[in-house]
Amino acid sequence: MQTRKLGKTDLEIVPMVFGGNVFGWTVDEATSFGLLDAFVDRGFNCIDTADVYSVWIPGHKGGESETILGKWFAQSGKRNSVVLATKIGMEMKDADGNPAGKGLGKKWIFEEVEQSLRRLQTDHIDLYQSHKDDPKTPLEETLEAYGRLIEQGKVRFIGASNYKGDRLAEAIELSEKAGLPVYRTLQPEYNLHDRQGYEEDLAPVATKFGVGVIPYFSLASGFLTGKYETLEDARGAKREARLTKYFDERGMKILKALKSVAEEKSVEQASVALAWMLAQPTITAPIASATSVKQMQAMFAAVELKLSEAELGALTEAGAY
């Protein structure tokens, strides 16, 4: 199966990343194990999670996704088959639901990486990502902390998520000047509908510095799958709050174009949406989640799906902003 290098690293991944935000949220532990087995046994090898998943659930404090993934590593013995990516920076909670820590300060990074390693039941993280920019902490402090973790063998490479283009460029230039670890990857929000922020602000930076890009919300919280044809269809969905913004005129044009191409190719709309992402020159691999093996088939199919220039053009035009 084809692979792509993850930015300027020696990490080779099949270009579809499994998003672990669902573990312990929309799928339980047993179902998570089944999904992970299906993903890796099919030859796919990159899984993304975060320390904070799923702190938004009442009674959760963060770490639930990493814990499930760690249990699966221990049970399956498949840790060495996985390029493991996780993140730090969002606010965690303690057992009483109170704030327990956040940000990218050196002290918190050193504390929290140990917790992630413990939950994940591993001795190293392949890609450790700053979940969002922390303007209160000097970039140099954060990068120096990551440097220490790399020296200790606890982290192999670092990446950034939810950064603005100027801050990402500033961080990379600082790293190169000071001899500090460099952000090799970027995890932005990007899909057929959410395009402008990435394409105008971040894509030029990714191109200039050779950053590997692994976007999240690649299926726009499920909107691009065609599961929700109207806003009413999304009522009561666990992602309802995130779905609402997509039901605009442009969203309807996108769904129409996706349906047309999907019918022509005899594939799922999700596969078409992901294949469009894979065809974008700055994208290494989209991140997508699934709650069933059936849904996962659309992810698998996307990697092999080749869209014509006319089909890509029609989709791009439908999502024009």
C-alpha positions in Angstrom: 0.0 0.0 0.0 1.3 3.5 -0.8 2.8 5.5 1.9 3.8 9.2 2.4 6.6 10.7 4.5 5.2 12.7 7.3 6.8 16.1 6.7 10.6 16.2 7.2 10.7 13.1 9.4 11.5 9.4 8.8 7.9 8.5 9.7 6.2 6.7 6.7 2.4 6.5 7.0 -0.4 5.2 4.8 -2.1 8.4 4.0 -5.2 8.1 6.2 -5.0 8.8 9.9 -7.5 7.3 12.4 -8.8 10.0 14.7 -9.0 8.7 18.3 -11.4 11.4 19.6 -14.2 8.8 19.4 -12.6 6.4 21.9 -14.5 6.6 25.1 -16.9 9.1 23.6 -19.0 7.8 20.7 -17.6 4.3 20.9 -16.9 2.2 24.0 -13.7 0.3 24.8 -14.7 -3.0 23.1 -15.8 -1.3 19.9 -12.7 0.8 19.9 -10.6 -2.3 20.1 -12.4 -3.8 17.1 -12.0 -0.6 15.1 -8.3 -0.4 15.9 -7.7 -4.0 14.9 -9.6 -3.5 11.6 -7.5 -0.4 10.8 -4.1 -1.8 11.5 -4.9 -5.3 10.1 -5.8 -3.6 6.8 -2.3 -2.1 6.7 -3.0 1.4 7.9 -0.6 2.6 10.6 -1.2 6.2 11.9 -3.4 6.9 14.9 -4.0 10.4 16.4 -5.3 11.2 19.8 -4.8 13.8 22.5 -4.5 13.9 26.3 -7.7 16.0 26.6 -10.0 13.5 24.8 -12.8 13.3 26.0 -12.9 16.0 28.7 -16.1 17.4 27.3 -18.1 14.4 28.5 -19.7 14.9 32.0 -17.6 13.0 34.5 -14.6 12.7 32.2 -11.3 14.5 33.0 -9.3 13.8 29.9 -7.1 10.8 29.1 -10.0 8.5 28.3 -9.0 8.1 24.6 -5.3 7.5 25.5 -6.2 5.0 28.1 -8.3 2.9 25.7 -5.6 3.1 23.1 -3.0 2.0 25.7 -5.1 -1.0 26.7 -5.4 -2.0 23.1 -1.6 -1.7 22.7 -1.1 -4.0 25.7 -3.7 -6.5 24.6 -2.9 -6.6 20.9 0.9 -6.2 20.9 0.6 -3.9 17.9 2.3 -0.8 19.3 5.3 -1.3 16.9 2.9 -1.3 13.9 1.6 2.2 14.7 2.9 5.7 14.2 1.4 7.2 17.4 0.5 10.8 17.5 -0.9 12.6 20.6 -1.3 16.2 21.7 -0.8 18.5 24.8 -2.0 21.9 25.7 -5.8 21.9 26.2 -7.1 22.1 29.7 -7.3 18.9 31.7 -9.5 18.3 34.7 -8.9 16.6 38.1 -11.1 13.9 39.6 -13.4 16.6 41.0 -13.9 18.3 37.6 -11.6 21.2 38.4 -8.9 22.6 36.1 -5.8 20.5 36.4 -3.4 22.1 34.0 -3.0 23.4 30.4 -0.7 25.2 28.1 2.8 24.6 26.8 4.9 25.6 29.8 8.0 23.5 30.5 6.8 22.2 33.8 3.4 21.1 32.5 4.9 19.4 29.4 7.3 17.4 31.6 4.4 16.4 33.9 1.8 15.7 31.3 4.0 13.7 28.9 4.5 11.2 31.7 0.8 10.8 32.2 0.3 10.3 28.4 3.0 7.7 28.3 1.5 5.9 31.3 -2.0 6.0 29.8 -0.8 4.9 26.4 1.3 2.1 27.9 4.3 3.0 25.8 7.8 4.3 26.3 7.7 6.8 23.4 5.4 9.0 21.3 6.2 9.2 17.6 4.6 12.6 17.1 3.9 14.9 20.0 1.9 17.9 19.1 1.1 21.3 20.6 -2.7 21.2 20.6 -3.0 24.9 20.3 -0.8 28.0 20.6 0.0 29.2 24.1 0.8 32.9 23.8 1.6 33.1 27.5 4.6 30.8 27.2 7.7 31.8 25.1 8.1 29.6 22.1 11.6 28.9 23.1 10.5 27.5 26.4 8.1 25.1 24.8 10.7 24.0 22.1 13.4 23.5 24.7 11.1 21.3 26.7 10.4 19.2 23.6 14.1 19.0 23.0 14.6 17.5 26.4 12.0 14.9 25.7 13.6 14.0 22.4 17.0 13.6 24.0 15.4 11.3 26.6 13.8 9.2 23.8 10.3 9.9 25.0 9.3 11.8 21.9 10.6 11.3 18.3 9.1 14.4 16.4 7.0 17.4 17.2 4.0 19.0 15.5 1.6 21.9 15.9 -2.1 22.1 15.8 -4.4 25.1 15.6 -1.6 27.6 15.1 -1.9 30.7 12.9 0.5 30.9 10.0 2.6 33.7 11.4 3.1 31.9 14.7 4.0 28.6 13.0 6.5 30.4 10.8 7.9 32.2 13.8 8.3 29.0 15.8 10.0 27.2 12.9 12.4 30.0 12.2 13.3 30.2 15.9 14.0 26.5 16.0 16.2 26.6 13.0 18.1 29.6 14.3 18.5 28.3 17.9 19.1 24.7 17.1 15.9 23.5 18.7 13.4 20.8 17.6 11.3 21.9 14.6 7.5 21.5 14.2 7.5 19.0 11.4 3.7 18.7 11.1 0.6 20.8 11.2 -2.9 19.7 12.3 -5.4 22.3 11.1 -9.1 22.2 10.6 -9.6 21.6 6.9 -12.2 20.0 4.6 -14.2 20.8 1.5 -16.3 23.3 3.4 -13.7 24.7 5.9 -11.1 25.9 3.4 -10.3 29.6 3.6 -8.4 29.7 6.9 -6.1 26.9 5.9 -5.6 27.7 2.2 -4.9 31.4 2.7 -3.0 31.5 6.0 -1.4 28.1 6.6 -0.8 26.4 3.2 1.9 28.9 2.2 3.8 28.3 5.5 3.5 24.5 5.1 4.8 24.8 1.5 7.7 27.1 2.5 9.0 24.9 5.3 8.0 21.4 4.0 5.6 20.8 6.9 3.5 17.6 6.8 -0.2 18.4 7.1 -2.7 16.1 8.7 -6.1 18.0 8.9 -8.8 17.2 11.4 -12.6 17.4 10.8 -11.8 16.1 7.3 -15.5 15.0 7.0 -16.8 18.1 8.7 -18.2 16.3 11.7 -19.9 13.8 9.4 -21.6 16.4 7.2 -19.7 15.5 4.1 -20.7 11.8 4.4 -24.2 12.7 3.3 -25.7 11.3 6.4 -27.3 14.6 7.2 -29.1 16.0 4.1 -31.0 18.7 6.1 -30.4 20.5 9.4 -33.4 18.6 10.8 -31.5 15.3 10.1 -28.8 16.5 12.5 -31.1 17.2 15.4 -30.1 15.1 18.3 -26.8 14.0 16.8 -23.8 14.1 19.3 -22.1 16.5 16.9 -25.2 18.6 16.3 -23.6 21.9 17.6 -20.7 21.5 15.2 -22.9 20.5 12.2 -25.2 23.5 12.2 -22.8 25.8 10.4 -22.5 23.6 7.3 -26.1 23.9 6.3 -25.6 27.0 4.2 -25.9 27.5 0.4 -22.3 26.5 -0.1 -22.8 23.4 2.0 -25.7 22.3 -0.1 -23.7 22.8 -3.3 -20.9 20.6 -1.9 -23.3 17.8 -0.9 -24.8 17.9 -4.4 -21.3 17.7 -6.1 -20.2 14.9 -3.7 -23.4 12.9 -4.4 -22.8 13.2 -8.2 -19.2 12.1 -8.1 -20.0 9.3 -5.6 -22.8 7.9 -7.8 -20.5 8.1 -10.9 -17.8 6.2 -9.0 -20.1 3.8 -7.1 -18.5 4.8 -3.8 -19.5 6.4 -0.6 -19.6 10.3 -0.4 -17.1 10.1 2.5 -14.6 8.4 0.2 -15.0 11.1 -2.4 -14.5 13.9 0.2 -11.4 12.2 1.6 -10.0 11.5 -1.9 -10.4 15.2 -2.7 -8.3 16.0 0.4 -5.6 13.5 -0.6 -5.4 15.2 -4.0 -4.6 18.6 -2.5 -0.8 19.3 -2.9 -0.1 20.4 0.6 -2.0 17.6 2.4 -0.1 14.5 3.7 -3.1 12.6 5.1 -6.5 13.5 6.4 -7.6 12.5 9.9 -11.0 10.7 10.0 -12.9 8.9 12.6 -15.3 6.0 12.4 -17.7 4.4 14.9 -18.1 1.1 12.9 -16.1 -1.1 10.6 -18.6 -0.3 7.9 -17.9 3.4 8.2 -14.2 2.6 8.1 -14.5 1.0 4.7 -15.0 4.5 3.3 -11.7 5.6 4.7 -10.0 2.6 3.2 -11.5 3.2 -0.2 -10.5 6.8 -0.3 -6.8 6.0 -0.4 -7.2 4.0 -3.6 -9.8 6.3 -5.2 -8.5 8.4 -8.1 -10.6 11.4 -9.1 -10.4 12.9 -12.5 -9.3 16.6 -13.0 -12.9 17.3 -13.9 -14.3 15.7 -10.8 -11.7 17.4 -8.6 -12.5 20.7 -10.3 -16.3 20.3 -9.7 -15.8 19.6 -6.0 -13.4 22.5 -5.6 -15.8 24.9 -7.4 -18.7 23.7 -5.2 -16.8 24.6 -2.1 -15.4 27.9 -3.4 -15.6 30.7 -0.8 
